[in-house]
C-alpha cells in the first residue's frame, strides 16, 4: 500500500458509543476512507444523516452481505456485541475483508478457529479487548511484574451499561500475567466468604473484581503485593477518544498482516 492510497473502511455498530467515536476518527484521518456502515436499522440512509456528522458520503446497510457485495472494502471495524461481532467476523473472512474487532466475548477456541481460516487465506486481522495504548502497556507491565510478584489482584471499573464482567481487558491481563507468574492460590488457607462473591472471580489463583457505576468509562488497576511493599499499575480512560489511536493503528497494520492477531500488544513496535 502506498502512502497516497486510502484504506477503505466499513464500521459496524455506528450508533454505539465506540462506533460513533470511530467514525469521527475516520472522518479526521486522511489515510482512511469510510465507505459504509452496518446498522440493524436505517438501510439505505446516508451515514452523515444518521449521525449528524457532515462530510460523510457512505451508505448504511442493514445486511453485511449486501455491503460487502456492493462496496470495495479493505477493513471492517466492529464494535457491536459478542453475537453480532462473531457473525460479522465470519462474514469478513468469507469476503476477504480484514477485520478489526473490539467486541469482547471470544473464547480462545473461537479465536483459534478464526485464525486457522485466515491463515489459509493469508488474511490479516486483529481482535483486541482494549485499543487504548496506555491500557495495553499496563497489560505488558503487569506480565513483567507478575514474575516477581505472584500475589496480585485486578480491579476493573466500567460504566454501568457494560454487559460483560469481568472485562475482556481484565481477562487478557490475567492471561498474560499467568504466563510469567508462578501459580499460587492467594489469601488465607482457611479463607471463607461470609458473602458469596466477596473475593471476586478466581483466575489461576488471582482475583478479579468488577465495578459497574455510572460516570465511569474504562479503568483498570492491578495490585501486586510483596513483603513490605505494594506495586500498583493503573490506567484510566476518561474519554472514548483514548481508544482511537489504537483503532487507527490497527486499521493500518492489518493491511500488512497475513494472520489473525489477538491483542493490540502483539502489533505494537
RAMO-V762585 format. One record per residue. N is the residue number from 1. RES is the residue in three letters. PHI is phi in degrees with one decimal (NA if undefined). NEAR is the number of other ideal C-beta (glycine too) atoms within 12 Angstrom. D_FIRST is the distance of its C-alpha to the first C-alpha in Angstrom with 1 decimal. Layout:
BEGIN
N:RES:PHI:NEAR:D_FIRST ; N:RES:PHI:NEAR:D_FIRST
END
This chain:
BEGIN
1:UNK:NA:19:0.0 ; 2:UNK:-81.4:8:3.8 ; 3:UNK:-66.5:9:6.7 ; 4:UNK:-80.5:8:8.3 ; 5:UNK:-77.8:14:6.5 ; 6:UNK:-99.7:22:8.6 ; 7:UNK:-86.8:36:8.8 ; 8:UNK:-86.9:28:11.9 ; 9:UNK:-117.4:46:14.6 ; 10:UNK:-115.6:46:18.1 ; 11:UNK:-110.7:51:20.7 ; 12:UNK:-100.3:45:23.8 ; 13:UNK:86.3:34:26.9 ; 14:UNK:-68.9:44:26.4 ; 15:UNK:-91.9:27:30.0 ; 16:UNK:-74.5:29:30.2 ; 17:UNK:-60.7:25:30.3 ; 18:UNK:-75.6:43:26.9 ; 19:UNK:-62.8:42:25.3 ; 20:UNK:-66.9:29:26.6 ; 21:UNK:-66.7:35:25.5 ; 22:UNK:-63.5:45:21.9 ; 23:UNK:-65.0:43:22.0 ; 24:UNK:-63.7:31:23.4 ; 25:UNK:-63.5:33:20.6 ; 26:UNK:-62.2:39:17.9 ; 27:UNK:-61.3:28:20.1 ; 28:UNK:-101.6:18:19.9 ; 29:UNK:-110.6:23:16.2 ; 30:UNK:-64.9:14:14.4 ; 31:UNK:-90.9:24:10.9 ; 32:UNK:-119.2:35:12.4 ; 33:UNK:-127.1:27:14.1 ; 34:UNK:-80.6:43:17.2 ; 35:UNK:-95.1:32:17.8 ; 36:UNK:-169.3:42:20.8 ; 37:UNK:-136.8:48:23.1 ; 38:UNK:-108.4:46:25.3 ; 39:UNK:-141.6:35:28.9 ; 40:UNK:-73.1:23:32.1 ; 41:UNK:-139.1:16:33.7 ; 42:UNK:65.7:19:33.1 ; 43:UNK:-58.7:19:31.5 ; 44:UNK:89.9:20:30.3 ; 45:UNK:-71.5:22:30.6 ; 46:UNK:-87.5:24:28.1 ; 47:UNK:-60.2:36:26.4 ; 48:UNK:-64.6:21:27.8 ; 49:UNK:-74.6:20:31.3 ; 50:UNK:-66.3:29:31.0 ; 51:UNK:-106.7:30:30.1 ; 52:UNK:72.4:17:31.5 ; 53:UNK:-108.0:27:28.2 ; 54:UNK:-73.2:12:28.0 ; 55:UNK:89.3:18:24.9 ; 56:UNK:-105.1:30:23.3 ; 57:UNK:-99.4:18:23.3 ; 58:UNK:-67.3:36:22.2 ; 59:UNK:-101.4:28:24.8 ; 60:UNK:-94.1:37:26.6 ; 61:UNK:-117.8:35:27.1 ; 62:UNK:-83.0:19:29.8 ; 63:UNK:-102.6:21:28.6 ; 64:UNK:-67.0:38:25.2 ; 65:UNK:-61.2:20:25.6 ; 66:UNK:-63.2:20:26.0 ; 67:UNK:-63.3:34:22.9 ; 68:UNK:-68.3:31:20.6 ; 69:UNK:-77.2:16:22.4 ; 70:UNK:-101.6:18:22.2 ; 71:UNK:-112.1:28:18.9 ; 72:UNK:-89.4:20:15.3 ; 73:UNK:-119.9:36:14.2 ; 74:UNK:-96.1:35:11.3 ; 75:UNK:-133.3:46:13.4 ; 76:UNK:-104.9:53:17.1 ; 77:UNK:-108.1:56:18.8 ; 78:UNK:-122.5:47:22.5 ; 79:UNK:-130.2:39:25.4 ; 80:UNK:-117.5:35:28.4 ; 81:UNK:-144.2:26:31.0 ; 82:UNK:-53.0:23:31.3 ; 83:UNK:-64.5:17:32.3 ; 84:UNK:-68.5:25:29.7 ; 85:UNK:-61.9:39:27.0 ; 86:UNK:-66.9:27:27.8 ; 87:UNK:-64.1:28:28.0 ; 88:UNK:-69.6:44:24.7 ; 89:UNK:-62.2:41:22.9 ; 90:UNK:-63.7:28:24.5 ; 91:UNK:-63.2:31:23.5 ; 92:UNK:-60.7:41:19.8 ; 93:UNK:-61.7:32:20.2 ; 94:UNK:-59.3:21:22.1 ; 95:UNK:-97.0:27:19.6 ; 96:UNK:73.1:22:16.5 ; 97:UNK:-97.4:42:15.3 ; 98:UNK:-84.1:41:14.1 ; 99:UNK:-89.6:53:17.1 ; 100:UNK:-121.2:48:17.8 ; 101:UNK:-111.8:51:21.6 ; 102:UNK:-106.7:45:24.0 ; 103:UNK:-82.1:36:27.0 ; 104:UNK:-89.1:37:29.6 ; 105:UNK:104.6:28:32.0 ; 106:UNK:-89.5:35:30.1 ; 107:UNK:-79.7:17:32.3 ; 108:UNK:-60.7:15:31.3 ; 109:UNK:-66.8:10:32.2 ; 110:UNK:-66.2:24:30.0 ; 111:UNK:-59.8:32:27.0 ; 112:UNK:-65.6:17:27.7 ; 113:UNK:-63.2:19:28.0 ; 114:UNK:-63.9:35:24.7 ; 115:UNK:-62.1:29:23.1 ; 116:UNK:-61.5:16:24.8 ; 117:UNK:-63.5:24:23.5 ; 118:UNK:-73.8:33:19.8 ; 119:UNK:-61.9:19:20.3 ; 120:UNK:-63.3:15:21.6 ; 121:UNK:-94.3:23:18.5 ; 122:UNK:52.5:17:16.1 ; 123:UNK:-106.4:32:14.9 ; 124:UNK:-86.8:34:13.9 ; 125:UNK:-171.6:44:16.0 ; 126:UNK:-146.7:47:18.4 ; 127:UNK:-113.9:46:22.0 ; 128:UNK:-132.5:44:23.3 ; 129:UNK:-64.5:40:27.0 ; 130:UNK:-150.0:45:26.2 ; 131:UNK:-104.9:43:23.2 ; 132:UNK:-76.1:37:25.3 ; 133:UNK:-58.8:27:24.4 ; 134:UNK:-62.5:28:28.2 ; 135:UNK:-65.6:41:29.2 ; 136:UNK:-66.8:35:26.8 ; 137:UNK:-65.4:24:28.3 ; 138:UNK:-61.7:38:31.8 ; 139:UNK:-58.7:41:30.9 ; 140:UNK:-66.1:28:30.0 ; 141:UNK:-64.8:29:33.1 ; 142:UNK:-66.1:41:35.2 ; 143:UNK:-62.9:29:34.3 ; 144:UNK:-65.5:23:35.3 ; 145:UNK:-68.7:29:38.5 ; 146:UNK:-62.5:38:39.6 ; 147:UNK:-65.1:18:40.3 ; 148:UNK:-106.4:21:43.1 ; 149:UNK:-126.4:30:44.1 ; 150:UNK:-69.8:23:44.5 ; 151:UNK:-87.8:27:46.4 ; 152:UNK:-147.9:43:43.7 ; 153:UNK:-135.9:36:43.5 ; 154:UNK:-114.0:43:40.6 ; 155:UNK:-118.9:29:41.2 ; 156:UNK:-114.6:46:38.6 ; 157:UNK:-127.0:31:39.2 ; 158:UNK:-138.9:35:37.6 ; 159:UNK:-62.6:24:38.6 ; 160:UNK:-78.7:15:41.2 ; 161:UNK:-96.3:17:39.0 ; 162:UNK:-69.1:29:37.0 ; 163:UNK:-92.1:19:38.0 ; 164:UNK:-106.5:23:37.3 ; 165:UNK:-150.3:24:39.2 ; 166:UNK:-72.0:34:38.4 ; 167:UNK:-69.2:37:34.9 ; 168:UNK:-61.9:39:31.9 ; 169:UNK:-63.9:45:31.3 ; 170:UNK:-64.5:43:34.8 ; 171:UNK:-63.5:33:34.6 ; 172:UNK:-62.5:39:31.4 ; 173:UNK:-60.9:46:33.1 ; 174:UNK:-63.7:36:36.2 ; 175:UNK:-62.8:30:34.3 ; 176:UNK:-66.5:35:32.7 ; 177:UNK:-63.1:41:36.1 ; 178:UNK:-63.2:25:37.8 ; 179:UNK:-69.7:20:35.8 ; 180:UNK:-114.0:24:37.5 ; 181:UNK:-93.9:29:40.7 ; 182:UNK:-72.1:19:43.9 ; 183:UNK:-54.7:17:45.0 ; 184:UNK:-157.1:21:47.7 ; 185:UNK:-87.6:17:49.6 ; 186:UNK:-90.5:27:50.1 ; 187:UNK:91.7:19:53.2 ; 188:UNK:-67.8:9:56.9 ; 189:UNK:-61.1:8:57.9 ; 190:UNK:-102.9:6:60.2 ; 191:UNK:-62.0:13:57.9 ; 192:UNK:-132.6:11:58.6 ; 193:UNK:-86.6:14:56.9 ; 194:UNK:-79.7:8:59.6 ; 195:UNK:-134.2:8:57.0 ; 196:UNK:-55.6:8:54.6 ; 197:UNK:92.5:14:51.0 ; 198:UNK:-60.9:13:52.1 ; 199:UNK:-92.5:22:50.3 ; 200:UNK:81.5:28:47.0 ; 201:UNK:-78.4:24:44.9 ; 202:UNK:-99.1:22:45.2 ; 203:UNK:-128.4:30:42.1 ; 204:UNK:55.7:26:43.2 ; 205:UNK:91.8:24:46.1 ; 206:UNK:-84.5:39:44.0 ; 207:UNK:-114.5:32:44.6 ; 208:UNK:-119.2:37:42.1 ; 209:UNK:-117.0:30:43.5 ; 210:UNK:-112.2:30:42.0 ; 211:UNK:-116.7:25:43.0 ; 212:UNK:-129.9:22:42.4 ; 213:UNK:-145.0:15:43.5 ; 214:UNK:-64.1:12:42.8 ; 215:UNK:98.4:13:41.3 ; 216:UNK:-87.1:23:39.0 ; 217:UNK:-112.1:31:35.3 ; 218:UNK:-152.7:38:34.0 ; 219:UNK:-144.0:34:35.8 ; 220:UNK:-148.1:43:36.4 ; 221:UNK:-130.5:29:38.9 ; 222:UNK:-116.4:42:39.4 ; 223:UNK:-106.3:31:42.9 ; 224:UNK:-118.1:31:43.9 ; 225:UNK:-108.1:23:47.6 ; 226:UNK:-136.8:16:49.3 ; 227:UNK:-65.4:9:52.8 ; 228:UNK:74.4:6:53.6 ; 229:UNK:-152.1:13:50.0 ; 230:UNK:-137.2:17:47.3 ; 231:UNK:-107.1:23:43.6 ; 232:UNK:-121.5:22:41.7 ; 233:UNK:-115.7:31:38.0 ; 234:UNK:-142.2:24:37.0 ; 235:UNK:-133.1:34:34.1 ; 236:UNK:-129.3:20:34.6 ; 237:UNK:-103.9:34:32.2 ; 238:UNK:-92.1:17:34.2 ; 239:UNK:-149.1:16:31.6 ; 240:UNK:-67.0:29:28.7 ; 241:UNK:-61.4:23:26.5 ; 242:UNK:-64.5:25:26.6 ; 243:UNK:-86.2:38:24.3 ; 244:UNK:-73.6:33:21.5 ; 245:UNK:-60.2:26:20.0 ; 246:UNK:-68.9:38:19.6 ; 247:UNK:-65.1:40:18.3 ; 248:UNK:-61.6:31:15.6 ; 249:UNK:-61.6:30:14.7 ; 250:UNK:-65.6:46:14.8 ; 251:UNK:-61.6:47:12.7 ; 252:UNK:-77.2:30:9.7 ; 253:UNK:-69.0:29:10.9 ; 254:UNK:-64.1:37:11.5 ; 255:UNK:-67.2:28:7.9 ; 256:UNK:-108.5:22:8.5 ; 257:UNK:-97.0:26:12.1 ; 258:UNK:-125.8:18:14.2 ; 259:UNK:-153.8:29:17.4 ; 260:UNK:-91.5:37:19.1 ; 261:UNK:-111.8:30:20.0 ; 262:UNK:-108.8:33:23.1 ; 263:UNK:107.5:34:23.5 ; 264:UNK:-62.1:39:21.2 ; 265:UNK:-59.5:34:23.1 ; 266:UNK:-83.6:24:21.4 ; 267:UNK:-120.5:29:17.9 ; 268:UNK:-78.0:23:19.3 ; 269:UNK:-72.3:8:19.2
END
